[in-house]
Amino acid sequence: GPKEFTALFQGLQNWRATFERFDRDRSGRIDSNELREALLSLGYSLSPMLLELLISKYDKTDGRSKAIEYDNFIECCLTVKGLTDKFKEKDTNLSGTATFSYE
């Protein structure tokens, strides 16, 4: 509906602004350092190993550029947000740890 579309459109505009703010060299891609800063600005603090994993997953140049483009940045952010939200559901003590079953 219109409310959902408006929320989605605003979310995309926010992600575009974040992407452009951290794409400092205006290459149309953000590298792992830029991704780290962009995700930090969105409230996500990830380890260097996890950042490299995200870059390798969302770099659609088979690792040649070691950076991700805007569309893949959105996909990456949605993944990080979804996984974080699910983790928070299980981390009821806010301890930073959670136990998951396969189901």
C-alpha positions as CSV (number, residue, x, y, z in Angstrom):
1,G,0.0,0.0,0.0
2,P,0.9,3.7,0.0
3,K,2.3,3.7,3.5
4,E,4.6,0.7,2.8
5,F,5.7,2.3,-0.5
6,T,6.5,5.6,1.2
7,A,8.5,3.8,4.0
8,L,10.4,1.8,1.3
9,F,11.1,4.9,-0.8
10,Q,12.4,6.8,2.3
11,G,14.5,3.9,3.3
12,L,16.1,3.7,-0.2
13,Q,16.7,7.4,-0.1
14,N,18.5,7.1,3.3
15,W,20.6,4.2,2.0
16,R,21.5,6.2,-1.2
17,A,22.5,9.2,1.0
18,T,24.6,6.9,3.2
19,F,26.2,5.2,0.2
20,E,27.1,8.5,-1.4
21,R,28.4,10.0,1.8
22,F,30.9,7.1,2.2
23,D,31.8,6.7,-1.4
24,R,34.4,9.3,-0.9
25,D,36.3,8.7,-4.2
26,R,32.9,8.8,-6.1
27,S,33.8,5.5,-7.8
28,G,30.2,4.2,-7.5
29,R,31.6,1.5,-5.2
30,I,32.5,1.3,-1.5
31,D,35.4,-0.7,-0.2
32,S,35.6,-2.5,3.1
33,N,36.8,0.7,5.0
34,E,34.0,2.7,3.5
35,L,31.5,-0.1,4.2
36,R,32.6,-0.3,7.8
37,E,32.0,3.4,8.3
38,A,28.7,3.3,6.5
39,L,27.5,0.4,8.6
40,L,28.7,2.1,11.8
41,S,26.6,5.2,10.8
42,L,23.6,2.8,10.5
43,G,24.3,1.4,14.0
44,Y,26.2,-1.8,13.0
45,S,29.7,-2.5,14.3
46,L,31.2,-5.5,12.5
47,S,34.6,-7.2,12.8
48,P,37.1,-6.8,10.0
49,M,36.7,-10.5,9.1
50,L,33.0,-10.1,8.7
51,L,33.4,-7.0,6.6
52,E,35.7,-8.8,4.3
53,L,33.2,-11.6,4.1
54,L,30.5,-9.2,3.1
55,I,32.7,-7.5,0.5
56,S,33.5,-10.9,-1.0
57,K,29.8,-11.9,-1.1
58,Y,28.5,-8.7,-2.5
59,D,31.4,-7.8,-4.9
60,K,29.9,-8.8,-8.2
61,T,33.2,-8.5,-10.0
62,D,34.4,-11.9,-8.7
63,G,36.7,-10.1,-6.2
64,R,38.5,-7.9,-8.6
65,S,37.3,-4.6,-7.3
66,K,37.1,-5.6,-3.6
67,A,34.2,-3.1,-3.3
68,I,30.4,-3.2,-3.7
69,E,28.1,-1.1,-5.8
70,Y,24.9,0.6,-4.6
71,D,22.4,-2.2,-5.4
72,N,24.6,-4.7,-3.7
73,F,25.1,-2.3,-0.8
74,I,21.3,-2.3,-0.2
75,E,21.2,-6.1,-0.3
76,C,24.2,-6.2,2.1
77,C,22.4,-3.7,4.5
78,L,19.2,-5.7,4.4
79,T,21.1,-8.9,5.2
80,V,22.9,-7.3,8.1
81,K,19.7,-5.7,9.4
82,G,17.8,-9.0,9.1
83,L,20.5,-11.1,10.8
84,T,20.9,-8.5,13.5
85,D,17.1,-8.3,14.2
86,K,17.0,-12.1,14.4
87,F,20.0,-12.2,16.7
88,K,18.4,-9.6,19.0
89,E,15.3,-11.8,19.3
90,K,17.5,-14.6,20.8
91,D,19.8,-12.3,22.8
92,T,17.2,-11.5,25.4
93,N,19.8,-10.7,28.1
94,L,21.6,-8.3,25.7
95,S,24.8,-10.2,26.4
96,G,26.1,-10.3,22.8
97,T,25.6,-14.1,22.7
98,A,22.7,-16.3,21.7
99,T,22.0,-20.0,21.3
100,F,20.2,-21.1,18.1
101,S,18.7,-24.4,17.2
102,Y,18.7,-25.5,13.5
103,E,14.9,-25.1,13.3
